[in-house]
């Protein structure tokens, strides 16, 4: 059982339970797990899921910040679904510790993954 299914009848989930939840790509294949979340301090919105891809599609085990809007919870799978491809990961804007304070990097990253920015009114609302 993935941690995100620990309380499947609840609308809300603890960030502690999101850690380790599988992320699925095409064909219901698990492509990685959520390592941790990054939350915008002032608004309280989840901005990114930092995902761990352990050798996904030939990539070395690594962590990637993925816009939260690029993930959608799938109740049938008990995990998050994404359409992110290997090419998108390979071509993602370069990340460094300074990126968190760089709105230009954030804008490029959200555009790259075709995800509505967390600071925008275009962001998807949770179902």
N, C-alpha and C positions, 0 to 999 in steps of 0.2 A: 504494500500500500504506500503510495506516495504521501508525503506529509500534507500536501494540500487537500487530501481527502480525509484527514483526521476528523473533520466536522463537516461532512458534505451537506448537511441541511442548514448550515449557517450562510447568510448573505455576506458577512464579513469574515476576513481571515487574518490571523496574526502574521506579521512579517516573519516570525520565527518558523511558522509552518510553511511559508513559501520557500524558504531555503531548502534546497535539495529537490525541489519539484521538477519533474521532467518537462522538457520542451520538445514538441513534436513538429516535424517538418512534413514534407509531402509523403503520402503513403502511410501515415500514422507511425512513422519511424522516429524513435527517440534520437534527437540530435545533440542533446546536452541537458544541463540542469541549471537552475537559477542558483547562483552562489550567494548573492545578496542584492538588496534593493538600495537605490539612492533616492532620497526624498527631498524635495525642495523645502527648505526650512520655513519660509514665510507662509506659503500657501498650503503646505502639507501634502501636495500632490506627489505621487510617485513619478519620478522622472525617468529612471533607467532601471533595468534589471541587468545586473552584471552576470553574464552567463559563462559557465565553464563548459568548454567544448573539449572533451578528451579525445583528441585525434579525429574529430569529425571531418569527414571528407578529405583526409590526408593532411589536415592541419595539425600542428603540434598542440598538445594540451595547453590551452590558453584561456584567458578571460577577456570578454568583450562587453563593453557597455552597449546595450541594445535599448532603444527607446521603448518605454513601457507601452506606448500606443501600437507598437509592432507585434504585440502579443495579445492573444485572446484566450480566456479560459474555456476549455472544452470539457464539459461535465462528463461526456461519454468516455473520454480518455483519462480523466482525473489529472490533467496537466494542461500546460499552455501550448497553444498552436501558433506557428508563425510561417510566413511564406519566405523567410530569409533564405537566400541561396549561398552556396560556397563563393560564387563570384562577388556577391555583395560584401561578404566578410573580407575577402581578399582586397577589395577596392575601397573599403571603408576609410573615411578620413582618419589620418594618423592620430593616435591618442597619446597623450602624456598627462602627467599629474597636473599640469597647468591648464588642461582642457576644460576642467570643471568651471573655471572662471572666464571662459572664452565663449561668448554668445555666438560668435561667428562659427566656431567649431560645432557648437550645439545645433545651429541652424543647418549647417552642411550635413551633419549626421542624420538629423530628422528627415531632411530632404532625400538623402541617400537611401534611407530605408522606407521612403514614402510613408512616413508616420507624422501625424499631426503633432506639433510641438506642445509640450505640457504647459507652456506659458500662454498658449493661444486659446481662443474660444472655439477653434476648430477641433480641439482634442476630443477624442471619443469619450463618451460617458459610459460608465460601467453599467452593465445590464442588470 
